[in-house]
Amino acid sequence: MQIQELVKGAEGYNVDFKCSVSSKAKEISDEVVGIANAAGGYILIGVDNENLIKNK
């Protein structure tokens, strides 16, 4: 699946968006474990909750 297609969709059971990683390492590791324990999926870093790709 293409990243652009994932970004256009919404967050859900198998997709989670994170704007950045630095101060959210614990939160992201929890997300990775949750998705791994479910059916697998994607965590997109650099995408906000409004499905916008952030350029920092």
C-alpha positions in Angstrom: 0.0 0.0 0.0 1.3 3.5 -0.9 1.9 6.0 1.9 -0.2 8.6 0.1 -3.2 6.2 0.2 -2.7 5.6 3.9 -2.6 9.4 4.6 -5.8 10.0 2.6 -7.6 7.5 4.8 -8.4 7.9 8.4 -6.7 6.6 11.5 -8.2 3.3 12.6 -7.6 -0.2 13.9 -4.5 -0.7 11.7 -3.3 2.9 11.0 -2.1 5.5 13.4 -0.6 8.9 12.6 2.1 10.6 14.7 3.5 14.1 14.0 6.8 13.5 15.6 8.7 11.0 17.7 11.1 12.7 20.1 8.9 13.3 23.2 6.4 10.6 22.4 8.7 7.5 22.4 6.7 5.7 25.1 3.4 6.5 23.3 4.7 5.2 20.0 6.2 2.1 21.5 2.7 1.4 23.0 1.2 1.9 19.6 3.7 -0.5 18.0 2.9 -3.2 20.5 -0.8 -2.7 20.1 -0.7 -2.9 16.3 1.6 -5.9 16.5 -0.7 -7.7 18.9 -3.7 -7.0 16.6 -3.6 -7.8 12.9 -0.6 -5.7 12.0 -0.8 -2.3 10.4 1.0 1.0 9.9 2.2 3.9 12.1 2.9 7.0 10.0 5.2 9.5 11.6 4.9 13.0 10.3 1.2 12.8 9.7 -1.2 14.8 11.9 -4.8 13.8 13.0 -6.2 15.9 10.1 -4.4 13.6 7.6 -1.8 16.3 6.6 1.8 15.4 6.0 4.0 17.7 8.1 7.2 19.1 6.6 9.6 20.0 9.4 
